[in-house]
Amino acid sequence: MVHEVTAAGPVPLLRCSGLTKTFGDRTAVDDVTFDVSKGEIYGLLGPNGAGKTTTIKLVCGLLHPDGGSAVLDGRLDAQDLAAKHAVGYVPQDIALYPDLTARENLSFLGRLYGLRRGLLRERVDEALQLTDLVDRGNDRVDSYSGGMKRRLNIAAGLLHYPILLVLDEPTVGVDPQSRHAILEHVQAFGRTGMAVLYTTHYMEEAERICDRVGIIDNGRLIAEGTRRELVARLGERDRIDLTAAGDLNRLAEACRAVAGVETAAASDDQVHLVTDDGRRVLPGVLEAAERAGVQVTSVEVVEADLEAVFMHLTGTALRE
């Protein structure tokens, strides 16, 4: 299993301050600042070309910043060898040898991390188990599906027990079943106490697995927070649509008395509610309907989402 990691007191495990990187006259990363804590999955959400990959290469010490810093565990600059050894980097491209088996790939990479003999075999076994590839461990990688290669790519980043796992668009080009499996694994890593930095241009992935999200576009971090915090910045609210049989005006009046319900109005065979948190207030709404003697036949909760936030901040939909 992935062992629980420890961080130095309240200091974030990763602290990026004013990261800046230019290529010629183009600024790829422009004064980017964010923190990632132990046990947190932090998502960098943005379109292709927004600066996500350049940012994480700065975090992993693969590029030198032109300004700012990335500090790991309160003391290690990203350029330090010790910091690089503490990070598990999973690149967007498959970084495996196709003519070797999964075990051979992991064994070779483990030796590069200084793992030897029994410890190396133990770590390889654990990495394969964590990514559900034990049964295919002795098969050549060129016989793997795209989703299996992605999972093995992640396994390679776990061999040395990193305190920070960095994943760059790990679900690009995989089928829905493989994407689901990868997201499940990433969530499990966060629950062990590992810090995870996850880049994606898929809105639904950020909403599903990330504790906090930083929205990046044109090299700048333009907003960050939990989904609820980002949505609240816009004044967006959830909507609950109740389909019911009975006195709908009476139902609407009963719903308006429920804490958290801002408005309730009857229309045709439905009552439409606006609330600050649809899932939280729903049990109270259903209890109010029962007390009002109205039978609710269907419920739809429509939550404000990151798509609305992104469109508000950038003026465009999230582009590929």
Secondary structure, DSSP 8 states (H G I E B T S, - for coil): -------STTS-SEEEEEEEEEETTEEEEEEEEEEE-TT-EEEEE--TTSSHHHHHHHHTTSS--SEEEEEETTTEETTSHHHHHTEEEE-SS--S-TTSBHHHHHHHHHHHTT--HHHHHHHHHHHHHHTT-GGGTTSBGGGS-HHHHHHHHHHHTTTT--SEEEEESTTTT--HHHHHHHHHHHHHHHHTT-EEEEEES-HHHHHHH-SEEEEEETTEEEEEE-HHHHHHHTT--EEEEEEEES-HHHHHHHHHTSTTEEEEEEETTEEEEEES-HHHHHHHHHHHHHHTT-EEEEEEEE---HHHHHHHHHSS----
